[in-house]
Amino acid sequence: MPEPYPKEFREDVVRVARNREPGVTLEQVAADFRVHPASLTKWLRRTDIAEGTRSVWAD
């Protein structure tokens, strides 16, 4: 099943979320890009795992 959003789009949203200003929530970033906050959280987790900064088994 193909991803609903292109890889480049997901990467851009993750980059913006990681570099957001203090006080800006993930929910606000998600709303700006019109994605569900849970999707953004999942993309951040997957990126961390792919980069080795998070364990697959971490909560």
Secondary structure, 3 states (H helix, E strand, C coil): CCCCCCHHHHHHHHHHHHCCCCCCCHHHHHHHHCCCHHHHHHHHHHHHHHHCCCCCCCC
